[in-house]
Amino acid sequence: MPNLGGAEWLILIAIIALLFGAKRLPDAARGLGRSMRIFKAETKGLVGGEVTVSTTEQEAPAISAAPAAAPSSAEPETQPEPVAETKGPSAS
């Protein structure tokens, strides 16, 4: 990529000003600034969201330890399911 000096930058700025007009350039710059701020805030939110997820993952084993006693009551509920499966093939 060629090195751009001061004269080249001035020419590029003049061409952009001619293409977009002097009235639209400040609005475009303002819109670009707003979108960059929104993007920056969202990326910070993602980093914070990952920290929250890891915190909930650490809390999840403590919560799942309480339902560990519940599977004994859930086992009789799972036993009728194979019976329902045997009814399906005999009905066919």
Backbone atoms as SQL, in Angstrom:
CREATE TABLE atoms (id INTEGER PRIMARY KEY, chain TEXT, resi INTEGER, resn TEXT, atom TEXT, x REAL, y REAL, z REAL);
INSERT INTO atoms VALUES
  (1, 'A', 1, 'MET', 'N', 0.849, -1.171, 0.000),
  (2, 'A', 1, 'MET', 'CA', 0.000, 0.000, 0.000),
  (3, 'A', 1, 'MET', 'C', 0.895, 1.235, 0.000),
  (4, 'A', 2, 'PRO', 'N', 0.592, 2.166, -0.875),
  (5, 'A', 2, 'PRO', 'CA', 1.447, 3.348, -0.961),
  (6, 'A', 2, 'PRO', 'C', 1.281, 4.237, 0.270),
  (7, 'A', 3, 'ASN', 'N', 2.365, 4.926, 0.591),
  (8, 'A', 3, 'ASN', 'CA', 2.321, 5.875, 1.703),
  (9, 'A', 3, 'ASN', 'C', 1.602, 7.138, 1.250),
  (10, 'A', 4, 'LEU', 'N', 0.670, 7.594, 2.068),
  (11, 'A', 4, 'LEU', 'CA', -0.065, 8.810, 1.737),
  (12, 'A', 4, 'LEU', 'C', 0.521, 9.973, 2.517),
  (13, 'A', 5, 'GLY', 'N', 0.918, 10.995, 1.799),
  (14, 'A', 5, 'GLY', 'CA', 1.457, 12.196, 2.427),
  (15, 'A', 5, 'GLY', 'C', 0.353, 13.221, 2.650),
  (16, 'A', 6, 'GLY', 'N', 0.745, 14.396, 3.047),
  (17, 'A', 6, 'GLY', 'CA', -0.218, 15.460, 3.327),
  (18, 'A', 6, 'GLY', 'C', -1.012, 15.883, 2.105),
  (19, 'A', 7, 'ALA', 'N', -0.338, 15.987, 0.963),
  (20, 'A', 7, 'ALA', 'CA', -1.016, 16.424, -0.261),
  (21, 'A', 7, 'ALA', 'C', -2.057, 15.395, -0.705),
  (22, 'A', 8, 'GLU', 'N', -1.716, 14.123, -0.584),
  (23, 'A', 8, 'GLU', 'CA', -2.653, 13.071, -0.978),
  (24, 'A', 8, 'GLU', 'C', -3.894, 13.070, -0.089),
  (25, 'A', 9, 'TRP', 'N', -3.680, 13.283, 1.219),
  (26, 'A', 9, 'TRP', 'CA', -4.821, 13.328, 2.147),
  (27, 'A', 9, 'TRP', 'C', -5.738, 14.505, 1.813),
  (28, 'A', 10, 'LEU', 'N', -5.150, 15.650, 1.487),
  (29, 'A', 10, 'LEU', 'CA', -5.964, 16.815, 1.126),
  (30, 'A', 10, 'LEU', 'C', -6.791, 16.548, -0.130),
  (31, 'A', 11, 'ILE', 'N', -6.186, 15.879, -1.101),
  (32, 'A', 11, 'ILE', 'CA', -6.910, 15.548, -2.331),
  (33, 'A', 11, 'ILE', 'C', -8.061, 14.587, -2.025),
  (34, 'A', 12, 'LEU', 'N', -7.804, 13.579, -1.194),
  (35, 'A', 12, 'LEU', 'CA', -8.862, 12.630, -0.825),
  (36, 'A', 12, 'LEU', 'C', -10.004, 13.320, -0.081),
  (37, 'A', 13, 'ILE', 'N', -9.671, 14.207, 0.836),
  (38, 'A', 13, 'ILE', 'CA', -10.701, 14.931, 1.586),
  (39, 'A', 13, 'ILE', 'C', -11.516, 15.816, 0.647),
  (40, 'A', 14, 'ALA', 'N', -10.857, 16.456, -0.316),
  (41, 'A', 14, 'ALA', 'CA', -11.568, 17.305, -1.275),
  (42, 'A', 14, 'ALA', 'C', -12.512, 16.474, -2.136),
  (43, 'A', 15, 'ILE', 'N', -12.078, 15.310, -2.564),
  (44, 'A', 15, 'ILE', 'CA', -12.930, 14.435, -3.384),
  (45, 'A', 15, 'ILE', 'C', -14.139, 13.963, -2.577),
  (46, 'A', 16, 'ILE', 'N', -13.916, 13.581, -1.328),
  (47, 'A', 16, 'ILE', 'CA', -15.024, 13.131, -0.474),
  (48, 'A', 16, 'ILE', 'C', -16.004, 14.271, -0.233),
  (49, 'A', 17, 'ALA', 'N', -15.487, 15.469, -0.004),
  (50, 'A', 17, 'ALA', 'CA', -16.357, 16.632, 0.206),
  (51, 'A', 17, 'ALA', 'C', -17.179, 16.926, -1.040),
  (52, 'A', 18, 'LEU', 'N', -16.590, 16.761, -2.226),
  (53, 'A', 18, 'LEU', 'CA', -17.330, 16.986, -3.468),
  (54, 'A', 18, 'LEU', 'C', -18.395, 15.914, -3.684),
  (55, 'A', 19, 'LEU', 'N', -18.078, 14.667, -3.337),
  (56, 'A', 19, 'LEU', 'CA', -19.034, 13.579, -3.543),
  (57, 'A', 19, 'LEU', 'C', -20.228, 13.675, -2.597),
  (58, 'A', 20, 'PHE', 'N', -19.971, 13.910, -1.344),
  (59, 'A', 20, 'PHE', 'CA', -21.042, 13.886, -0.349),
  (60, 'A', 20, 'PHE', 'C', -21.613, 15.262, -0.045),
  (61, 'A', 21, 'GLY', 'N', -20.885, 16.286, -0.301),
  (62, 'A', 21, 'GLY', 'CA', -21.354, 17.630, 0.007),
  (63, 'A', 21, 'GLY', 'C', -20.978, 18.022, 1.419),
  (64, 'A', 22, 'ALA', 'N', -20.768, 19.304, 1.610),
  (65, 'A', 22, 'ALA', 'CA', -20.315, 19.802, 2.911),
  (66, 'A', 22, 'ALA', 'C', -21.397, 19.676, 3.974),
  (67, 'A', 23, 'LYS', 'N', -22.668, 19.687, 3.575),
  (68, 'A', 23, 'LYS', 'CA', -23.750, 19.603, 4.553),
  (69, 'A', 23, 'LYS', 'C', -23.927, 18.181, 5.088),
  (70, 'A', 24, 'ARG', 'N', -23.666, 17.187, 4.283),
  (71, 'A', 24, 'ARG', 'CA', -23.904, 15.807, 4.698),
  (72, 'A', 24, 'ARG', 'C', -22.738, 15.200, 5.463),
  (73, 'A', 25, 'LEU', 'N', -21.544, 15.742, 5.327),
  (74, 'A', 25, 'LEU', 'CA', -20.376, 15.174, 6.008),
  (75, 'A', 25, 'LEU', 'C', -20.488, 15.212, 7.531),
  (76, 'A', 26, 'PRO', 'N', -20.900, 16.312, 8.157),
  (77, 'A', 26, 'PRO', 'CA', -21.031, 16.294, 9.624),
  (78, 'A', 26, 'PRO', 'C', -22.075, 15.288, 10.110),
  (79, 'A', 27, 'ASP', 'N', -23.174, 15.154, 9.372),
  (80, 'A', 27, 'ASP', 'CA', -24.194, 14.175, 9.747),
  (81, 'A', 27, 'ASP', 'C', -23.657, 12.750, 9.635),
  (82, 'A', 28, 'ALA', 'N', -22.892, 12.498, 8.590),
  (83, 'A', 28, 'ALA', 'CA', -22.308, 11.171, 8.417),
  (84, 'A', 28, 'ALA', 'C', -21.304, 10.868, 9.525),
  (85, 'A', 29, 'ALA', 'N', -20.496, 11.848, 9.887),
  (86, 'A', 29, 'ALA', 'CA', -19.519, 11.652, 10.965),
  (87, 'A', 29, 'ALA', 'C', -20.226, 11.427, 12.296),
  (88, 'A', 30, 'ARG', 'N', -21.314, 12.162, 12.539),
  (89, 'A', 30, 'ARG', 'CA', -22.083, 11.984, 13.769),
  (90, 'A', 30, 'ARG', 'C', -22.695, 10.584, 13.827),
  (91, 'A', 31, 'GLY', 'N', -23.253, 10.138, 12.727),
  (92, 'A', 31, 'GLY', 'CA', -23.843, 8.798, 12.672),
  (93, 'A', 31, 'GLY', 'C', -22.801, 7.713, 12.873),
  (94, 'A', 32, 'LEU', 'N', -21.625, 7.909, 12.287),
  (95, 'A', 32, 'LEU', 'CA', -20.541, 6.945, 12.471),
  (96, 'A', 32, 'LEU', 'C', -20.100, 6.894, 13.926),
  (97, 'A', 33, 'GLY', 'N', -20.010, 8.052, 14.561),
  (98, 'A', 33, 'GLY', 'CA', -19.630, 8.099, 15.976),
  (99, 'A', 33, 'GLY', 'C', -20.647, 7.401, 16.860),
  (100, 'A', 34, 'ARG', 'N', -21.932, 7.613, 16.585),
  (101, 'A', 34, 'ARG', 'CA', -22.986, 6.953, 17.368),
  (102, 'A', 34, 'ARG', 'C', -22.921, 5.443, 17.205),
  (103, 'A', 35, 'SER', 'N', -22.765, 4.997, 15.968),
  (104, 'A', 35, 'SER', 'CA', -22.726, 3.553, 15.740),
  (105, 'A', 35, 'SER', 'C', -21.503, 2.922, 16.393),
  (106, 'A', 36, 'MET', 'N', -20.378, 3.621, 16.408),
  (107, 'A', 36, 'MET', 'CA', -19.182, 3.089, 17.068),
  (108, 'A', 36, 'MET', 'C', -19.385, 3.020, 18.575),
  (109, 'A', 37, 'ARG', 'N', -20.065, 4.030, 19.162),
  (110, 'A', 37, 'ARG', 'CA', -20.349, 3.995, 20.603),
  (111, 'A', 37, 'ARG', 'C', -21.275, 2.840, 20.950),
  (112, 'A', 38, 'ILE', 'N', -22.283, 2.608, 20.126),
  (113, 'A', 38, 'ILE', 'CA', -23.207, 1.494, 20.360),
  (114, 'A', 38, 'ILE', 'C', -22.464, 0.174, 20.261),
  (115, 'A', 39, 'PHE', 'N', -21.626, 0.032, 19.241),
  (116, 'A', 39, 'PHE', 'CA', -20.855, -1.197, 19.068),
  (117, 'A', 39, 'PHE', 'C', -19.936, -1.440, 20.255),
  (118, 'A', 40, 'LYS', 'N', -19.291, -0.391, 20.723),
  (119, 'A', 40, 'LYS', 'CA', -18.385, -0.501, 21.863),
  (120, 'A', 40, 'LYS', 'C', -19.145, -0.920, 23.113),
  (121, 'A', 41, 'ALA', 'N', -20.322, -0.337, 23.332),
  (122, 'A', 41, 'ALA', 'CA', -21.134, -0.689, 24.500),
  (123, 'A', 41, 'ALA', 'C', -21.603, -2.137, 24.420),
  (124, 'A', 42, 'GLU', 'N', -21.962, -2.601, 23.234),
  (125, 'A', 42, 'GLU', 'CA', -22.422, -3.980, 23.076),
  (126, 'A', 42, 'GLU', 'C', -21.287, -4.975, 23.298),
  (127, 'A', 43, 'THR', 'N', -20.090, -4.654, 22.836),
  (128, 'A', 43, 'THR', 'CA', -18.975, -5.574, 23.053),
  (129, 'A', 43, 'THR', 'C', -18.599, -5.625, 24.524),
  (130, 'A', 44, 'LYS', 'N', -18.719, -4.505, 25.235),
  (131, 'A', 44, 'LYS', 'CA', -18.481, -4.529, 26.680),
  (132, 'A', 44, 'LYS', 'C', -19.550, -5.357, 27.367),
  (133, 'A', 45, 'GLY', 'N', -20.783, -5.292, 26.873),
  (134, 'A', 45, 'GLY', 'CA', -21.869, -6.084, 27.430),
  (135, 'A', 45, 'GLY', 'C', -21.638, -7.569, 27.232),
  (136, 'A', 46, 'LEU', 'N', -21.039, -7.942, 26.108),
  (137, 'A', 46, 'LEU', 'CA', -20.745, -9.353, 25.863),
  (138, 'A', 46, 'LEU', 'C', -19.706, -9.868, 26.836),
  (139, 'A', 47, 'VAL', 'N', -18.695, -9.079, 27.101),
  (140, 'A', 47, 'VAL', 'CA', -17.663, -9.486, 28.053),
  (141, 'A', 47, 'VAL', 'C', -18.287, -9.635, 29.425),
  (142, 'A', 48, 'GLY', 'N', -19.142, -8.714, 29.824),
  (143, 'A', 48, 'GLY', 'CA', -19.831, -8.804, 31.105),
  (144, 'A', 48, 'GLY', 'C', -20.784, -9.989, 31.133),
  (145, 'A', 49, 'GLY', 'N', -21.403, -10.308, 30.003),
  (146, 'A', 49, 'GLY', 'CA', -22.311, -11.446, 29.920),
  (147, 'A', 49, 'GLY', 'C', -21.579, -12.757, 30.115),
  (148, 'A', 50, 'GLU', 'N', -20.348, -12.861, 29.597),
  (149, 'A', 50, 'GLU', 'CA', -19.574, -14.084, 29.775),
  (150, 'A', 50, 'GLU', 'C', -19.207, -14.283, 31.233),
  (151, 'A', 51, 'VAL', 'N', -18.912, -13.194, 31.930),
  (152, 'A', 51, 'VAL', 'CA', -18.587, -13.294, 33.350),
  (153, 'A', 51, 'VAL', 'C', -19.813, -13.761, 34.110),
  (154, 'A', 52, 'THR', 'N', -20.983, -13.261, 33.744),
  (155, 'A', 52, 'THR', 'CA', -22.214, -13.659, 34.404),
  (156, 'A', 52, 'THR', 'C', -22.503, -15.129, 34.138),
  (157, 'A', 53, 'VAL', 'N', -22.250, -15.602, 32.927),
  (158, 'A', 53, 'VAL', 'CA', -22.493, -16.997, 32.594),
  (159, 'A', 53, 'VAL', 'C', -21.590, -17.899, 33.413),
  (160, 'A', 54, 'SER', 'N', -20.314, -17.538, 33.545),
  (161, 'A', 54, 'SER', 'CA', -19.409, -18.372, 34.325),
  (162, 'A', 54, 'SER', 'C', -19.815, -18.377, 35.788),
  (163, 'A', 55, 'THR', 'N', -20.365, -17.280, 36.281),
  (164, 'A', 55, 'THR', 'CA', -20.843, -17.236, 37.654),
  (165, 'A', 55, 'THR', 'C', -22.040, -18.154, 37.818),
  (166, 'A', 56, 'THR', 'N', -22.950, -18.162, 36.853),
  (167, 'A', 56, 'THR', 'CA', -24.114, -19.033, 36.963),
  (168, 'A', 56, 'THR', 'C', -23.719, -20.489, 36.793),
  (169, 'A', 57, 'GLU', 'N', -22.676, -20.769, 36.024),
  (170, 'A', 57, 'GLU', 'CA', -22.210, -22.145, 35.898),
  (171, 'A', 57, 'GLU', 'C', -21.657, -22.653, 37.215),
  (172, 'A', 58, 'GLN', 'N', -21.029, -21.779, 37.987),
  (173, 'A', 58, 'GLN', 'CA', -20.515, -22.185, 39.287),
  (174, 'A', 58, 'GLN', 'C', -21.664, -22.387, 40.264),
  (175, 'A', 59, 'GLU', 'N', -22.737, -21.624, 40.143),
  (176, 'A', 59, 'GLU', 'CA', -23.888, -21.774, 41.018),
  (177, 'A', 59, 'GLU', 'C', -24.733, -22.967, 40.607),
  (178, 'A', 60, 'ALA', 'N', -24.710, -23.351, 39.348),
  (179, 'A', 60, 'ALA', 'CA', -25.549, -24.431, 38.858),
  (180, 'A', 60, 'ALA', 'C', -25.278, -25.761, 39.559),
  (181, 'A', 61, 'PRO', 'N', -24.030, -26.178, 39.835),
  (182, 'A', 61, 'PRO', 'CA', -23.835, -27.445, 40.540),
  (183, 'A', 61, 'PRO', 'C', -24.461, -27.440, 41.930),
  (184, 'A', 62, 'ALA', 'N', -24.464, -26.315, 42.600),
  (185, 'A', 62, 'ALA', 'CA', -25.090, -26.246, 43.915),
  (186, 'A', 62, 'ALA', 'C', -26.594, -26.432, 43.784),
  (187, 'A', 63, 'ILE', 'N', -27.173, -25.905, 42.732),
  (188, 'A', 63, 'ILE', 'CA', -28.606, -26.047, 42.509),
  (189, 'A', 63, 'ILE', 'C', -28.921, -27.469, 42.069),
  (190, 'A', 64, 'SER', 'N', -28.089, -28.061, 41.232),
  (191, 'A', 64, 'SER', 'CA', -28.356, -29.409, 40.754),
  (192, 'A', 64, 'SER', 'C', -28.128, -30.450, 41.836),
  (193, 'A', 65, 'ALA', 'N', -27.410, -30.108, 42.891),
  (194, 'A', 65, 'ALA', 'CA', -27.200, -31.053, 43.981),
  (195, 'A', 65, 'ALA', 'C', -28.505, -31.309, 44.724),
  (196, 'A', 66, 'ALA', 'N', -29.360, -30.326, 44.845),
  (197, 'A', 66, 'ALA', 'CA', -30.643, -30.503, 45.522),
  (198, 'A', 66, 'ALA', 'C', -31.560, -31.440, 44.740),
  (199, 'A', 67, 'PRO', 'N', -31.689, -31.346, 43.420),
  (200, 'A', 67, 'PRO', 'CA', -32.536, -32.281, 42.692),
  (201, 'A', 67, 'PRO', 'C', -31.934, -33.680, 42.593),
  (202, 'A', 68, 'ALA', 'N', -30.711, -33.879, 43.055),
  (203, 'A', 68, 'ALA', 'CA', -30.114, -35.209, 42.992),
  (204, 'A', 68, 'ALA', 'C', -30.938, -36.207, 43.795),
  (205, 'A', 69, 'ALA', 'N', -31.599, -35.765, 44.847),
  (206, 'A', 69, 'ALA', 'CA', -32.458, -36.648, 45.625),
  (207, 'A', 69, 'ALA', 'C', -33.762, -36.908, 44.880),
  (208, 'A', 70, 'ALA', 'N', -34.165, -36.024, 44.012),
  (209, 'A', 70, 'ALA', 'CA', -35.416, -36.154, 43.281),
  (210, 'A', 70, 'ALA', 'C', -35.403, -37.264, 42.236),
  (211, 'A', 71, 'PRO', 'N', -34.282, -37.646, 41.613),
  (212, 'A', 71, 'PRO', 'CA', -34.334, -38.705, 40.606),
  (213, 'A', 71, 'PRO', 'C', -34.873, -40.024, 41.138),
  (214, 'A', 72, 'SER', 'N', -34.747, -40.295, 42.424),
  (215, 'A', 72, 'SER', 'CA', -35.313, -41.533, 42.946),
  (216, 'A', 72, 'SER', 'C', -36.828, -41.516, 42.791),
  (217, 'A', 73, 'SER', 'N', -37.447, -40.345, 42.931),
  (218, 'A', 73, 'SER', 'CA', -38.887, -40.255, 42.710),
  (219, 'A', 73, 'SER', 'C', -39.188, -40.214, 41.213),
  (220, 'A', 74, 'ALA', 'N', -38.228, -39.806, 40.398),
  (221, 'A', 74, 'ALA', 'CA', -38.436, -39.744, 38.958),
  (222, 'A', 74, 'ALA', 'C', -38.266, -41.113, 38.310),
  (223, 'A', 75, 'GLU', 'N', -37.570, -42.040, 38.947),
  (224, 'A', 75, 'GLU', 'CA', -37.353, -43.360, 38.364),
  (225, 'A', 75, 'GLU', 'C', -38.651, -44.118, 38.123),
  (226, 'A', 76, 'PRO', 'N', -39.614, -44.122, 39.042),
  (227, 'A', 76, 'PRO', 'CA', -40.861, -44.819, 38.737),
  (228, 'A', 76, 'PRO', 'C', -41.590, -44.196, 37.550),
  (229, 'A', 77, 'GLU', 'N', -41.401, -42.896, 37.325),
  (230, 'A', 77, 'GLU', 'CA', -42.034, -42.261, 36.180),
  (231, 'A', 77, 'GLU', 'C', -41.377, -42.703, 34.881),
  (232, 'A', 78, 'THR', 'N', -40.096, -43.015, 34.907),
  (233, 'A', 78, 'THR', 'CA', -39.419, -43.449, 33.691),
  (234, 'A', 78, 'THR', 'C', -39.695, -44.915, 33.391),
  (235, 'A', 79, 'GLN', 'N', -40.075, -45.707, 34.371),
  (236, 'A', 79, 'GLN', 'CA', -40.361, -47.119, 34.129),
  (237, 'A', 79, 'GLN', 'C', -41.599, -47.317, 33.259),
  (238, 'A', 80, 'PRO', 'N', -42.678, -46.550, 33.426),
  (239, 'A', 80, 'PRO', 'CA', -43.827, -46.751, 32.546),
  (240, 'A', 80, 'PRO', 'C', -43.553, -46.379, 31.094),
  (241, 'A', 81, 'GLU', 'N', -42.553, -45.551, 30.834),
  (242, 'A', 81, 'GLU', 'CA', -42.262, -45.160, 29.458),
  (243, 'A', 81, 'GLU', 'C', -41.875, -46.353, 28.582),
  (244, 'A', 82, 'PRO', 'N', -41.023, -47.300, 29.025),
  (245, 'A', 82, 'PRO', 'CA', -40.755, -48.461, 28.175),
  (246, 'A', 82, 'PRO', 'C', -42.008, -49.293, 27.930),
  (247, 'A', 83, 'VAL', 'N', -42.915, -49.317, 28.878),
  (248, 'A', 83, 'VAL', 'CA', -44.166, -50.032, 28.683),
  (249, 'A', 83, 'VAL', 'C', -44.952, -49.368, 27.566),
  (250, 'A', 84, 'ALA', 'N', -44.926, -48.031, 27.539),
  (251, 'A', 84, 'ALA', 'CA', -45.616, -47.298, 26.478),
  (252, 'A', 84, 'ALA', 'C', -44.957, -47.578, 25.136),
  (253, 'A', 85, 'GLU', 'N', -43.645, -47.772, 25.128),
  (254, 'A', 85, 'GLU', 'CA', -42.945, -48.081, 23.877),
  (255, 'A', 85, 'GLU', 'C', -43.320, -49.473, 23.382),
  (256, 'A', 86, 'THR', 'N', -43.517, -50.427, 24.291),
  (257, 'A', 86, 'THR', 'CA', -43.894, -51.775, 23.864),
  (258, 'A', 86, 'THR', 'C', -45.323, -51.793, 23.354),
  (259, 'A', 87, 'LYS', 'N', -46.165, -50.878, 23.837),
  (260, 'A', 87, 'LYS', 'CA', -47.530, -50.800, 23.335),
  (261, 'A', 87, 'LYS', 'C', -47.539, -50.309, 21.896),
  (262, 'A', 88, 'GLY', 'N', -46.613, -49.432, 21.550),
  (263, 'A', 88, 'GLY', 'CA', -46.562, -48.882, 20.203),
  (264, 'A', 88, 'GLY', 'C', -46.303, -49.954, 19.149),
  (265, 'A', 89, 'PRO', 'N', -45.283, -50.809, 19.295),
  (266, 'A', 89, 'PRO', 'CA', -45.027, -51.831, 18.279),
  (267, 'A', 89, 'PRO', 'C', -46.113, -52.900, 18.237),
  (268, 'A', 90, 'SER', 'N', -46.729, -53.248, 19.363),
  (269, 'A', 90, 'SER', 'CA', -47.771, -54.268, 19.346),
  (270, 'A', 90, 'SER', 'C', -49.030, -53.740, 18.675),
  (271, 'A', 91, 'ALA', 'N', -49.242, -52.418, 18.738),
  (272, 'A', 91, 'ALA', 'CA', -50.403, -51.820, 18.085),
  (273, 'A', 91, 'ALA', 'C', -50.188, -51.756, 16.577),
  (274, 'A', 92, 'SER', 'N', -48.948, -51.761, 16.116),
  (275, 'A', 92, 'SER', 'CA', -48.657, -51.673, 14.686),
  (276, 'A', 92, 'SER', 'C', -48.923, -52.949, 14.069);
